[in-house]
Amino acid sequence: MDVVFIPVPEGKKGPQMTGFPDFTIEKMSDPAYLSQLEEGNSAALVGANSGGLVSIDFDDLEAYVQFEIWNRDICKTTKSFGARGLNLWFKMRGEYPNSVIKLVNEHGRGAGEWRGGGGITVVAGKHPSGCEYRVDSAFPVKSISFDEIKWPESWEKYPGKADPFDILVERFGPPYVEGANGGISLNESFVAGWIECENEILFAREFQSFYQYSDQEGIWKRLSTQQVDALIASYISRLAAEVGDEGLHFKIRKTIVASIRSLLAAQTFSSFERSGRNRDWHCVAVSNCVIAVVEPSVERDSILCPLPFSPNFLLLGKSEVPFEEGAECPRFLNELLCPVLDPADVALLQKMFGLILVSRNSLQKILLLEGAGGLGKGIVALILDAVLGRGLVTELRTRNLLSQFEISRYRGKRLLAGRDVPSDFLRTPGASALKALTGGDSLSTELKNSNEVGDLAGDFHVVITSNSPLLLRIDEDSSAWERRLVIITFRNPIDGVPKRIRNFDRVLLNQEGPGILNWMLQGAQIALQEILKDGTISLTPAQQSRISNRVRVSDTVGFFVESRLVYAANESISSEQLLLEYQRFCSDEAITCEADRAFHLRVKARIEERFGGGVSHSENIRCAPEGRKLRGYRGVALAGR
């Protein structure tokens, strides 16, 4: 074989002479040159000038063993050894990479080199460690084609495998350009593309924020602007180290980082809303896996399927509780729920909690948990938070809902929670916004001290706990409230209020968390089956009546007209007397009165709705005994008078 050898100083790996890659076989006929090979170490020149002789250098035996598993036959060739690793020698047929290429293993560490041209491999003399190089010629140099080599699939870099850095250069151009005067111009698109290539990162349209996938937690986590800028700065520093140009460190400036951040947002622009589209199953992220809840169909019931975490699920939070098939929750049911809830309400709570767990609020429901203090409403709500994932829950503040910034707090949340709220919680002006928050409306949001704006889908779940019945702000849309409300009443048990254990929510979660999770998942399956059949969840007549009565009572003026006024063709009543009777009625029913002006505006509409054209409003009502003429209504009278 016509091999060109290169003289190398003893104990060294590299030659001192220049131009050696261009040496040809004629050099081996020069006596003066051959005399240099008799001193120190000798290395073989690899590549075309040595007749296609190449070597694969392995840094250690572990790297060689990984390669040998895939290439048992071609490893029966000449080998040379240094201190730790070894080289395999081949005579190449056809085309092959005519360069030196680093080999990188699955851990990102160097495994050796492919030496196909432009380099040398020392084969004789003394290694820098002091040992002698040696050649094992038990097998002759094997003649192969490059396609016969099978590289370990787990290795990050080897000949023929696309180098991510090269792909980035092809897509975005070189990482930087040096000017004629020595200045450096950073390619900002390259840095943004590099970050995108190596990280699961996206810029969420609806939140106007960056999110990064956490392999450790299995969910996407929001990145602050400061965190994104720190990531960008680290990549500029990496680039400086990769290319060996310290001048790139001076490119870590506020304006450049902000520009790269803007490019990264454009390149990774996406939406979490696409995660649930066009599929017939829902994702529930628990502490140890993802549960796919497959919707029922005419042919099959709903099924549960545990899956490994994946960034493709686009999950923003997860449960504190693990999934354990077959786990149950007897204490949760027998000590917390059953003593204070009717069986039908336990079943309804199970369905509602199940739907909160598995999906957005497609039914547009608002769940009210009411009853005297000490009955466990708060404990139930805290358990729901933990099973759902506390990161998906935030406080509902109806008094702030008309603020331009309040809704921005709901970014990335699923459940809006009102806890131990006062009786007028749903009568504040902002309470009317709940219909938009649960009705599927598109909601514009704005962050304080920021130019960031975005839209949120109004499909939040709402759960409110209160010690008093919550009256509603009707605003002429009682039917909308009646469609949305679900009311579960916690009642005092016959044998007295059960004694509560301190931190009972934590006790139950520690002892029966997986069982409570299974109970909610079963509730979701039941609810999905009912939705498939009827379009909504089933309510008993008592549960539906509870809602209708609440809406009726909440419209205190309409409730008054319905309860206390009757049609009387020859009678009349003044507006002044109506107001006094309305106030007396509200006192008797223990409900809050409307303001005088609001009453007069609404009573006219309610009378017209109830009695139609048989009753007329008049500016000339003569009332006994004074005989004064007042404003009022003809054709209506107080019931029983």
Buried (B, 14 or more C-beta within 10 A) or exposed (E): EEBBBBBBBEEBBEBEEEEBBEBEEEBBEEEEBEEBBEEBBBBBBBBBBBEBBBBBBBBBEEBBEBBBEEBEEBBEBBBBBBEBBBBBBBBBEEEBBBBBBBBBBEEEEEBBBBBBBBBBBBBBBBBEEEEEBEEEEEEEBBEBEBEBBEBBEEBBBBBEBEBEBEEBBEEBEEBBEEEEEEEBEBBBBBBBBBBBEEBBBBBBBBBBBBBBBEEEBBBBBBBEBEEBBEBBBEBBBBBBEEBEBEBBEEBBEEEBBBBBBEBBBEBBEBBBBEBBEEEEBBBBBBBBBBBBBBBBEEEEEBEBEEEEBEBEBBBBBBBBBEBBEEBBBEBBBEBBBEBBBBEBBBBBBBBBBBBBBBBBBEBBBBBBBBBBEBBBBBBBBBBBBBBBBBBBBBEBBBEBBBBEEBBBBBBBBBBBBBBEBEBBBBBBEBBBBBBBBBBEBEBEBBBEEEEBEBBBBBBBBBBBBBBBBBBBBBBEBBEBBBBBBBBBBBBEEEEEBBEBBEEBBBBBBEBBBBBBBBBBBBBBBBBBBBBBEEEBBBBEEEBBEBBEEBBBBBBBBBBBBEEBBEBBEEBBBBBBBBBEBBBEBBEEEEBEBBEEEEBBEBBBEBBBEBBEEEBBBBEEBEBEEEEEEBBBBBBBBBEEE
